[in-house]
Amino acid sequence: METRISPPRHIVWSADTVDLGDPFQRRWYIRQVLLHGRAEDIRTLDLDEVEALLEDLDLPPHLYALWKMYLEHRHAQG
């Protein structure tokens, strides 16, 4: 399975491809999407994976709090 993607420039401007099979690059890409992605970009993420990685993504406090609250609310609804 091919794990290399060509991400949109508004998310990743420093590389032409990202290898999502590499755990470091995958975590970095998810962080970039949460920081710079549009709604359509965020929809491509696996929210269970985002939740599992959230503590390690080193997001700015306001984004961390937003995602933490959203993911907790998601579980309360489901």
N, C-alpha and C positions, 0 to 999 in steps of 0.2 A: 504494500500500500504506500503510495506517495504521500509524504508528510510535509513536503515543501509547499509553501504558498507565496504568492506575490501580494502582499498586503497593500491596501490603499495608502497613498502618500499622506493623507491627513492623520493616519495612525502611526505609520513607520516611514520616516523620511531618510533614515540612515542606512538602509539596506534594501536591496531589490527583492530578496527572498527571506523567509523565516522557516526554519525546520521545526515544525510542531512535534516531531518525534523526539527532539532533544528537550529534556525536562526544563533546563535553564531557559532556553529560547521560548518554550511554550509559556512558562510562568511570566517571562518578560513581555511576551506578546499580549497575554491576557491583561496585564497591568496597563500596557499601552492602550488597549481597547477601552478599558475602564476610565482612563485619563482623557483620551482624545477621540474616542469613537462616537459615532452618531447612533441613533436608535437602531438603525438597520444593522450596524456592526455589533452592537451589544446583543441583539437577537440571535446572532450566530454562536454565542458562547453557551457552554453547558453550565447552567447555574449551580448545579451540584458541585462541579469542579471549581467554580468561582468561590463557593462557600468553603470548600475544603482548603483552598489556597489563601483565603482572605487575610489571615493573620500574617502571612509571609510576603504579601505584595507591597508592603511599605507605601500604602496610599496616603495622601494628605489626610489629616484628621477629619475634615468635613466630608470627603468622599468615603472614607472608611466608615464613618458613622451612618451615612446614607445607605451604603450597601449592607451593613450589619442590620440596620433596622428593616430594610426591604426583605432580606433573606429570612429574618425572624418572622416577619409578617406573613411571608409566603408559606412558612410551615404552619402558622396558626390558622391560615385559611384552608389548608389542604389536609 
